[in-house]
Amino acid sequence: MNRTSPIPAAHFESIFAASPSSLLILLPNEDLTIVGVTNDYLRDTLTTREQILGKPVFEAFPDNPHTPEANSTRNLRASLARVVATKSSDAMAVQRYDVPRRDGFGFEQRYWSPVNTPVLSPDGDLVYIIHRVENVTDYMRLREENEARRKRSAELSEQNEKMEAEILQRGLELDAKNSELRQANETLMQYARAARDEAQRKDEFVAMLAHELRNPLAGISTALELLGITGHDSAKATELHEVCFRQLGNLTRLVDDLLDVSRVSRGTVYLRKEPLDLRDVLDNALHTVRGLLDERGLTVSTSIAPGTYRMCADSTRLEQVLSNLLSNAAKFTEAGGQVTVVLSNETRENEAWGVLQVKDNGRGIPPDKLSNIFELFVQVDTEIDRARGGLGIGLTLVQKLIEMHGGEVRAESRGIGFGSTFTVRLPLDVHVALPGQGTLRGTLPREKLASARVLLIEDNVDARETLKTLLQTYGYVVEAVESGEEGLRRMREQRPDIAIVDIGLPGLDGFEVARRARLLPDAGEIKLVALSGYSGTDTERKAAAAGFNLHLVKPVNPVELPRILTKGTGGSG
C-alpha cells in the first residue's frame, strides 16, 4: 500500500466510529438530524446506531419525564442554535441528561460535559455540527457523595455542637438543681432545728405548766387541810382563806393565759374597741399589779408627758398587755429594785402615737434570747427552782394583742444583770370623743341592790351552793334551781330582777332557756346573765343571739361580781 496515497473515503466512517471519544455528527437543519456516532457515544448512551441514526437528536434523546425540573434539552438546543448562528464552538456547563435504559423501562442518570463544534465547507458554509460529550457521571456521583458526606459531616458537627451545648446547659441546670437541693436541704435542716427547738420549748413548757399548776394546787390543798385542823381559830382561818384566794387567782390567770394564747394563735380573738384614754388604762394596770410590786419590795416611778392620749381600743386587752409587762418587770427584779413606767407621745409621718416604756434594773435578757423573746414558749428563766414562775406565753400575747391594735412592741437589754426595757407604741386618735359618765343601760339602782332578786340556774351542786351563798352575802335575794325547766317555771312565777343561767345545763341548755325566757310576758325586765366555762367570741355571739345581756366565764371574780351584775350590757369574764 502506498503510504502517501490519501485514506479512502470509506475508511473515514470506520475511523470516526472507532474514535476514542463520545461524538455525534448532526446536520444543521431544523431537526438537527443525527448522521454519525462513535462507538463510545453508543456505549455511554446505551444505544445502537440503528436506534439513533437518521433521527432528530431530541427525538433520540428526550428529557426524562420523571425529572420535570430537568432543562438539559433546552440548554442543548440553545447551544446548538448559537453554533448555527455564530459558526463557532460552544462549550456547555456540566448537564444532567438522563438516557433511556436498554430494556425500555425508565432512564439511567447521566452527567455530561458537552462541547458543540461547527464543521464548515471550503466556502465557509456550516455543513455539520460535531457534538462531543464527556461522561462525567462517576465524577458527579463522587462529587455528590462528597457533598453528601460534607453535609453529613456538617450536620454531625452541628449536632455535636448542639450536644455539647446541651451537655453544657444540662450541666448548668444540674449545678442549679444541686444548688437548689443544697438550699432545700439547708432549709429542711433549719426547719428540723426549729422543730427540735420548738419541741424542746414545748417540753420545757409542759414541765413548767405542771410545776405552775402544782404550786397553787398544793397551796390550796394544804390550806383546806389546815382549815379542818385549826377549827375555830378565826385569825388563822382568815389567813388560810387569803392563801386559797391568792392561789385560785394564780390558777385562773394561768388558765386565762392558756386560753388567750390558743385563741390568738387560731385568730379567734376579736377586739371590743371603744373610746378611751391610755392614761386610764395605765392607771388600771398599775392598780392590778400593785400588790405584786409591793410584795416584791420594788420602787415604782411613773412619768406621764403632757399631751392627749385618746384612742379607740379594747381597754381590757390593753390592761392585760400592760399588766403582763409590769408583772414581768416585778418577777425579774430583785427586792429593792426599781421599775420605771414612762408614757409619752410622738408624731411619725403626721400620725400621733402613744409610747409606753416599762423599764427595770432587774435580771435582764441574755443576747441569745432577745431576738425571739416574743415567740411562744420562750423562757429566760429555765432553772429548776422556777422562782419567778410563768409559762413563756405572756409576751407572745403582748405582741399579738399590740399588733391587733395596729401597734408594735420591742424589747431591749444589754444582757444579764443590766435590766430590760419594753417599749409599746400604739396609734392615737386625738379626735375621738370619750364617753360620758352617765348611768349605763340596764344598771340596777343602788338602792335596789340590797333587795334585788336573783334566780340562779346551775346543775353543779358545789358551784350552785357556793355562788348562792356569795350572792346572799352581797345582799341579793337568791333562789337556786338545778334545771332549765325549773328555772323557766320560776321565771314565769316570780319575775326575778336577774337570772344567772349556766349554759351547759343537761337537757334544756342555757341558750334554749334564754330563748324561751325572752318569749315570756314582761321578760324584757329580766337581766339574763350567761355563766359557763366556755369562752371566746363564738360563745359570746351565741349568748347574745339567745337573749343574754351578759356572758360570764367561770370562775367569776367574787370581788368584782356585784359591779358586773349592776353593769349594763356587755361581756365580762
C-alpha positions in Angstrom: 0.0 0.0 0.0 1.3 3.4 -1.0 1.9 5.4 2.3 1.4 8.7 0.6 -1.9 7.9 -1.0 -5.0 9.5 0.6 -7.1 7.5 3.0 -10.1 6.1 1.2 -13.3 7.9 2.0 -15.0 4.6 3.0 -12.4 4.2 5.7 -13.2 7.5 7.4 -16.5 6.2 8.6 -14.7 3.3 10.4 -12.1 5.7 11.7 -14.8 8.0 13.1 -16.7 5.2 14.7 -13.6 4.0 16.4 -12.6 7.4 17.7 -11.9 7.3 21.4 -14.5 10.0 22.2 -18.2 10.2 22.6 -19.2 12.1 19.4 -22.3 12.8 17.4 -22.5 14.3 13.9 -25.6 16.5 13.4 -26.9 18.1 10.4 -27.5 21.8 10.9 -31.1 21.5 9.8 -34.3 22.2 11.7 -34.4 18.7 13.3 -30.7 18.5 14.0 -30.6 15.0 12.5 -28.0 12.5 13.7 -25.9 11.3 10.8 -22.8 10.0 12.6 -21.9 8.4 16.0 -18.9 6.9 17.7 -18.8 3.6 19.4 -18.0 5.3 22.8 -21.1 7.5 22.4 -23.3 4.5 21.8 -21.8 2.7 24.8 -22.2 5.8 27.1 -25.8 6.4 26.0 -26.8 2.7 26.0 -28.0 3.0 22.3 -27.3 1.4 18.9 -26.7 3.0 15.5 -29.9 1.6 14.2 -31.8 3.3 17.1 -30.5 6.8 16.6 -29.0 7.3 13.1 -31.3 9.4 10.9 -33.4 10.6 13.9 -33.6 14.1 15.2 -31.3 14.4 18.2 -34.2 15.4 20.7 -36.3 12.5 19.5 -33.5 10.1 20.1 -32.7 11.7 23.4 -35.8 13.2 25.0 -36.0 14.6 28.6 -36.6 12.2 31.5 -40.3 12.7 32.2 -39.6 11.8 35.9 -37.4 14.9 36.3 -39.6 17.8 35.3 -37.1 20.1 36.7 -34.5 19.0 34.0 -33.6 21.6 31.5 -30.8 19.8 29.5 -32.7 19.6 26.2 -33.4 23.3 26.4 -29.8 24.1 27.2 -28.5 21.9 24.4 -30.9 23.4 21.9 -29.8 26.9 22.8 -26.1 25.9 22.5 -26.6 24.3 19.0 -28.5 27.4 17.9 -25.6 29.5 18.9 -23.3 27.3 16.9 -25.5 27.7 13.9 -25.7 31.4 14.3 -22.1 32.1 15.1 -20.4 29.1 13.2 -18.1 28.8 16.3 -17.7 26.3 19.1 -19.9 26.5 22.2 -18.9 24.7 25.5 -21.6 24.0 27.9 -21.6 23.6 31.6 -22.0 20.1 33.0 -25.5 18.9 32.3 -27.7 16.2 33.8 -29.1 14.4 30.8 -30.6 11.0 31.6 -30.6 8.3 28.9 -33.3 5.6 28.3 -32.5 2.2 29.6 -31.8 -0.6 27.1 -34.8 -2.6 28.4 -37.0 0.4 27.6 -38.1 0.8 31.3 -37.1 4.2 32.6 -34.0 6.2 32.4 -30.5 6.0 33.8 -28.9 9.0 35.4 -26.0 10.6 33.4 -24.0 13.7 33.7 -22.2 15.2 30.6 -19.7 17.9 29.8 -20.7 18.9 26.2 -18.9 20.9 23.5 -20.6 21.7 20.2 -18.2 22.4 17.3 -19.1 23.5 13.7 -17.8 21.8 10.6 -17.5 24.4 7.7 -17.2 23.8 4.0 -14.3 25.4 2.0 -16.8 28.2 1.2 -17.4 28.8 4.9 -20.8 27.2 5.0 -21.9 25.2 8.0 -22.3 21.6 6.9 -22.1 19.6 10.1 -22.0 20.1 13.9 -19.9 17.8 16.0 -21.5 17.2 19.4 -18.8 15.9 21.8 -19.6 14.9 25.3 -17.5 13.6 28.2 -19.3 11.2 30.5 -18.7 12.7 34.0 -21.3 10.7 35.8 -18.8 8.9 38.0 -17.2 12.2 38.8 -20.5 13.9 39.6 -21.6 11.0 41.7 -18.4 11.1 43.6 -18.9 14.8 44.0 -22.4 14.3 45.2 -21.2 11.7 47.6 -18.5 14.0 48.8 -21.1 16.8 49.1 -23.4 14.4 50.9 -20.5 13.4 53.2 -19.7 17.1 53.7 -23.3 17.9 54.6 -23.4 14.9 56.8 -20.2 15.9 58.4 -21.6 19.5 58.8 -24.8 18.0 60.3 -22.8 15.8 62.6 -20.6 18.8 63.6 -23.8 20.8 64.2 -25.3 18.0 66.2 -22.1 17.7 68.1 -22.1 21.4 68.8 -25.7 21.1 69.9 -24.9 18.1 72.0 -22.0 20.0 73.6 -24.2 23.0 74.2 -27.0 20.7 75.6 -24.5 19.0 77.8 -23.2 22.3 79.0 -26.7 23.6 79.5 -27.7 20.4 81.4 -24.5 20.7 83.4 -25.5 24.3 84.3 -29.1 23.1 85.1 -27.6 20.2 87.1 -25.5 22.7 89.0 -28.6 24.9 89.6 -30.6 21.9 90.7 -27.7 20.8 93.0 -27.7 24.4 94.4 -31.5 24.3 94.9 -31.1 20.9 96.5 -28.4 22.2 98.9 -30.6 25.2 99.7 -33.6 22.9 100.2 -31.5 20.6 102.4 -30.3 23.6 104.4 -33.9 24.8 104.7 -35.0 21.4 105.8 -32.2 21.4 108.3 -33.3 24.8 109.6 -36.9 23.5 109.8 -35.6 20.4 111.7 -33.5 22.6 114.0 -36.5 24.9 114.5 -38.8 21.9 115.1 -36.3 20.5 117.6 -36.1 23.9 119.3 -39.8 24.2 119.4 -40.2 20.6 120.7 -37.7 21.4 123.4 -39.5 24.6 124.3 -42.8 22.7 124.4 -41.2 20.0 126.6 -40.0 22.8 128.9 -43.4 24.4 128.7 -45.2 21.2 129.7 -42.8 20.7 132.6 -43.2 24.3 133.7 -47.0 24.1 133.3 -47.1 21.1 135.6 -44.9 23.0 138.1 -47.0 26.1 137.9 -50.3 24.2 138.3 -49.0 22.1 141.2 -47.8 25.1 143.2 -51.3 26.8 143.6 -53.0 23.4 143.9 -50.6 22.4 146.6 -51.2 25.7 148.4 -55.0 25.4 148.2 -54.9 21.7 149.2 -52.7 22.5 152.3 -54.8 25.5 153.3 -58.0 23.4 153.1 -56.4 20.7 155.2 -55.3 23.2 157.8 -58.8 24.8 157.9 -60.1 21.4 159.1 -57.3 21.2 161.7 -57.3 24.8 163.1 -61.0 24.6 163.9 -62.3 27.9 165.4 -59.1 30.0 165.1 -60.6 32.8 163.1 -57.3 34.6 162.5 -55.7 31.5 161.1 -58.8 30.8 159.1 -58.7 34.2 157.6 -55.1 33.8 156.7 -55.8 30.4 155.1 -58.7 31.9 153.1 -56.4 34.5 151.7 -54.0 31.8 150.7 -56.8 30.0 148.8 -58.0 33.1 147.1 -54.4 34.1 146.1 -53.6 30.7 144.7 -57.0 30.5 143.0 -56.2 33.8 141.3 -52.9 32.3 140.1 -54.7 29.3 138.7 -57.2 31.5 137.0 -54.5 33.6 135.4 -52.7 30.5 134.1 -55.9 29.1 132.5 -56.8 32.5 131.0 -53.4 32.9 129.5 -53.6 29.4 128.0 -57.0 30.1 126.5 -55.9 33.5 125.2 -52.8 32.2 123.5 -54.8 29.5 121.9 -57.4 31.9 120.6 -54.8 34.3 119.4 -52.9 31.5 117.6 -56.2 30.5 115.8 -57.2 34.1 115.0 -60.4 33.9 117.0 -59.8 36.8 119.3 -61.8 39.9 118.5 -61.3 43.3 120.0 -64.1 45.3 121.6 -62.9 48.7 120.7 -64.2 51.8 122.4 -63.0 55.4 123.0 -60.6 55.5 125.9 -57.7 57.4 127.5 -54.4 55.5 127.5 -53.6 57.1 130.9 -56.7 55.4 132.4 -55.6 52.0 131.1 -52.2 52.5 132.6 -53.7 53.5 136.0 -55.8 50.4 136.0 -52.9 48.1 135.1 -50.8 49.7 137.9 -53.6 49.1 140.3 -53.9 45.5 139.2 -50.2 44.7 139.8 -49.7 47.0 142.8 -49.9 44.1 145.2 -47.2 42.1 143.4 -44.9 45.2 143.2 -45.3 45.8 146.9 -44.8 42.2 147.7 -41.5 42.2 145.8 -40.4 45.3 147.6 -39.9 47.3 144.4 -40.0 51.1 143.9 -42.2 52.2 141.1 -41.9 55.6 139.4 -44.4 56.8 136.8 -43.8 59.7 134.3 -46.5 60.8 132.0 -45.7 63.5 129.5 -48.3 66.3 128.8 -50.5 65.6 125.9 -53.6 63.9 124.6 -53.7 60.1 124.8 -57.1 59.3 123.4 -57.6 56.3 121.2 -60.1 53.7 120.2 -59.1 50.3 121.6 -60.1 47.3 123.7 -59.4 48.5 127.3 -59.5 45.0 128.7 -56.9 43.7 126.3 -54.6 46.8 126.8 -54.8 46.4 130.5 -53.9 42.7 130.0 -50.8 43.8 128.0 -49.6 46.4 130.4 -50.3 44.2 133.5 -48.3 41.5 131.8 -45.3 43.8 131.2 -45.4 45.2 134.7 -45.7 41.7 136.2 -42.7 40.6 134.2 -40.7 43.5 135.5 -41.8 42.7 139.0 -40.9 39.0 138.7 -37.4 39.6 137.2 -36.3 42.4 139.5 -34.8 41.7 142.9 -36.2 43.2 146.1 -35.2 46.9 146.4 -35.1 47.2 142.6 -36.6 50.0 140.5 -39.4 49.8 138.0 -40.0 52.9 135.8 -43.1 53.5 133.7 -42.9 56.3 131.1 -45.8 57.4 129.0 -45.1 59.9 126.2 -46.3 60.7 122.7 -44.7 61.2 119.4 -45.5 62.0 115.8 -44.4 59.8 112.9 -45.5 60.6 109.3 -48.1 63.1 110.6 -49.7 60.4 112.8 -49.9 60.6 116.6 -48.5 57.6 118.6 -48.6 56.8 122.3 -45.3 55.4 123.6 -45.2 53.5 126.8 -42.0 52.1 128.3 -41.7 49.7 131.2 -38.1 49.7 132.5 -36.5 47.7 135.2 -33.0 47.2 136.7 -33.5 43.5 137.2 -32.0 40.4 135.7 -32.1 41.5 132.0 -32.3 39.3 128.9 -29.4 37.3 127.5 -28.5 38.2 123.9 -29.4 34.7 122.6 -33.0 35.1 123.9 -33.5 38.7 122.9 -34.3 38.1 119.2 -37.0 35.5 120.0 -38.3 36.7 123.3 -41.8 37.2 121.9 -42.0 33.6 120.5 -44.3 31.1 122.1 -42.9 29.1 125.0 -39.6 31.0 125.1 -38.3 31.3 128.7 -35.5 33.4 130.0 -35.6 31.7 133.4 -35.5 27.9 133.0 -33.7 27.0 136.2 -35.0 24.2 138.3 -36.1 26.5 141.2 -38.5 28.4 138.9 -38.6 31.1 141.5 -40.2 33.6 139.1 -42.8 31.4 137.6 -44.5 31.9 134.2 -45.2 29.7 131.2 -43.4 31.6 128.4 -46.7 32.7 126.7 -47.3 36.1 128.2 -45.0 38.1 125.9 -46.5 36.3 122.9 -49.9 37.6 123.9 -48.5 41.0 124.4 -47.1 41.2 120.9 -50.2 39.7 119.2 -52.6 42.0 121.1 -50.5 45.1 120.4 -50.2 44.2 116.7 -54.0 43.7 116.6 -54.3 47.3 117.7 -52.0 48.4 114.9 -49.1 49.0 117.2 -45.7 47.5 117.9 -43.6 46.3 120.8 -39.9 46.0 121.2 -37.6 44.5 123.9 -34.2 45.9 124.7 -31.5 44.7 127.1 -27.7 44.9 127.4 -27.6 41.4 128.8 -27.8 39.6 132.1 -27.6 42.0 135.1 -28.4 45.1 133.1 -32.2 45.1 133.3 -34.6 45.4 130.4 -36.9 47.8 128.6 -40.1 47.0 126.9 -41.5 49.7 124.6 -45.0 49.7 123.3 -46.2 52.1 120.5 -49.9 52.5 119.9 -51.7 54.7 117.3 -53.6 57.6 119.0 -56.8 59.3 117.7 -56.9 62.8 119.3 -60.3 63.5 117.7 -62.1 60.5 119.4 -64.8 61.6 121.9 -64.6 59.9 125.3 -68.0 58.6 126.7 -69.8 60.4 129.5 -70.2 59.1 133.0 -74.0 58.7 132.9 -75.8 55.6 134.1 -75.3 52.6 131.8 -78.3 50.9 130.2 -79.6 48.1 132.3 -77.9 49.2 135.6 -79.8 48.5 138.7 -80.3 51.5 141.0 -78.0 51.3 144.1 -80.9 51.5 146.5 -82.4 48.4 144.8 -79.2 46.3 145.1 -79.9 45.1 148.6 -83.3 43.7 147.6 -82.5 42.6 144.0 -83.9 39.1 143.4 -81.6 36.7 141.7 -82.5 33.3 140.1 -79.5 31.0 139.9 -79.8 28.1 137.4 -76.8 25.8 137.9 -76.7 21.9 137.8 -73.4 21.6 139.7 -74.2 21.4 143.4 -71.0 22.8 144.7 -70.9 25.7 142.2 -74.6 26.4 142.8 -74.4 26.5 146.6 -71.2 28.5 146.9 -72.3 31.1 144.3 -75.7 31.3 146.0 -74.1 31.9 149.4 -71.7 34.6 147.9 -74.7 36.4 146.3 -76.6 36.3 149.5 -73.5 37.7 151.3 -73.7 40.7 149.0 -77.3 41.3 149.9 -79.1 39.7 147.0 -82.3 37.7 147.5 -81.3 34.4 145.8 -83.3 31.3 144.7 -81.3 28.5 143.2 -82.5 25.6 141.0 -80.7 22.9 139.1 -82.5 22.5 135.8 -83.6 24.7 132.9 -87.2 23.6 133.0 -87.5 24.5 136.7 -85.7 27.8 136.1 -88.2 28.8 133.4 -91.1 27.9 135.7 -89.7 30.2 138.5 -89.2 33.0 136.0 -92.8 32.8 134.9 -94.0 32.8 138.6 -91.6 35.2 140.3 -90.1 37.5 137.6 -86.6 37.9 139.2 -84.5 41.0 138.5 -81.5 38.9 137.4 -81.3 35.3 136.2 -77.9 33.7 136.2 -78.0 30.7 133.8 -75.3 28.0 133.3 -75.0 27.4 129.6 -74.0 23.7 130.0 -77.2 22.6 131.6 -78.3 19.0 130.9 -81.5 18.6 128.9 -82.7 22.1 128.3 -79.4 24.0 127.9 -78.8 27.6 128.9 -79.2 29.0 125.3 -82.6 27.5 125.0 -83.6 28.7 128.5 -82.7 32.2 127.4 -84.6 32.0 124.1 -87.8 30.7 125.9 -87.4 33.2 128.7 -87.5 36.1 126.2 -90.9 34.9 125.0 -92.4 35.3 128.5 -94.6 38.3 129.2 -92.5 41.3 130.6 -89.4 39.2 130.1 -87.5 42.2 128.9 -87.2 43.5 132.5 -85.2 40.4 133.5 -81.4 40.7 133.1 -80.2 37.4 131.8 -76.6 36.5 132.6 -74.9 33.5 130.9 -72.4 31.6 133.1 -70.1 28.9 131.7 -66.7 27.5 131.4 -66.8 28.3 127.6 -65.1 31.5 126.4 -64.5 33.1 123.1 -66.3 35.3 120.6 -68.4 32.4 119.2 -69.9 31.7 122.7 -70.5 35.3 123.3 -72.3 35.7 120.0 -74.4 32.7 120.7 -75.3 34.1 124.1 -76.3 37.5 122.8 -78.3 35.9 120.0 -80.2 33.7 122.6 -81.1 36.8 124.5 -78.5 37.1 127.3 -77.4 40.6 128.5 -74.1 39.4 129.9 -71.7 36.5 129.5 -69.5 35.5 132.4 -66.7 32.9 132.3 -66.1 30.7 135.3 -64.6 31.3 137.7 -66.2 34.7 138.4 -64.1 37.1 140.4 -66.0 37.3 143.7 -64.9 40.8 144.5 -66.0 42.1 141.0 -69.3 40.2 140.9 -71.5 43.0 142.3 -70.1 45.5 139.9 -70.5 43.1 137.0 -74.1 42.3 137.8 -75.0 46.0 138.1 -73.3 46.8 134.9 -75.1 47.3 131.6 -75.0 45.1 128.6 -71.5 43.9 127.5 -69.3 40.9 128.1 -67.2 40.1 131.1 -65.0 37.4 132.5 
